[in-house]
Amino acid sequence: MPSLLHKQALDLYYDYLAIGGMPEVVNEYINSKSMITAIDYQKSIIESYKNDITKYSDTSYAPKIIAAFDSIPVQLAKENKKFQYKLVQKGGTSSIFGDSINWLVNAGITNKCVKTKIGVPLKMYEELDSFKLYMNDVGLLTNLSEFPIYLIKNREAVNELMIGMLTENYVASSLKYNGLNLNYWKNDFNSKLDFILQSEKGLIVPLEVKSNIHTKSKSLNNYMKEYKPKYGIRISSKNFGFKNNIKSVPLYAVFCITTNNLDID
């Protein structure tokens, strides 16, 4: 991408972290040119989610579902983003909140990313008790987190872990929208990858997410050495490129990754 267009696309991407892709919110932003009014629409969507939870779920389960929903920013703000029931409520367990998580996933409000070992098909190697939970829209996560918009615009001043949580959620929802299953990988030596993808032909592709231009990481390199995949993907603010068998994909271009083009060299 020409450098000027690349910069402009990155600026629009950071706007997207704040606005997200919910049609009502996007339309309001286009019409009003105001993030403030768009944010108000996000709040109304979040409230409608909670109203639907109360309306359509069992009365005894509704508070648990809402508590699990409200815990998502706390879950993703941790270095270890594996969903932890104790962060929902002290003494929380899967037996208490497991059905609540399933309700949120089945309702399309959240996306579940399950830990997996490496093998084809990935579904057969999933470790179902270890998962990450993402919002279905990054703008709604920004709102639910009460993340100050100016910090997204002034990204040099923001904690990398915080902006990283939004970036990872954005990638998860983009991949899910493109029909890809969400899995992640972690080995016994603390190497971990944000996503492991499987193509239509069964090709396993590791994907690493970086929220800025600093892309040094041992995890993807360790994975490449251990499993020797055909190639890997790194999402970052760098331009398109290919080096050391790793495809560089800019943050704004995650929509280009689909199940059928993973098989393309």
Secondary structure as UniProt FT lines:
FT   HELIX           3..19
FT   HELIX           23..32
FT   HELIX           35..56
FT   TURN            59..61
FT   HELIX           62..70
FT   HELIX           72..76
FT   HELIX           85..87
FT   TURN            90..91
FT   HELIX           94..106
FT   TURN            107..108
FT   STRAND          110..116
FT   HELIX           122..125
FT   STRAND          126..135
FT   HELIX           138..144
FT   TURN            145..146
FT   HELIX           149..153
FT   TURN            154..156
FT   HELIX           160..177
FT   TURN            178..179
FT   STRAND          183..186
FT   TURN            188..189
FT   STRAND          192..193
FT   STRAND          195..198
FT   TURN            200..201
FT   STRAND          204..209
FT   HELIX           218..227
FT   STRAND          232..236
FT   STRAND          241..243
FT   TURN            244..245
FT   STRAND          246..250
FT   HELIX           251..256
FT   TURN            259..260
FT   HELIX           261..263
//
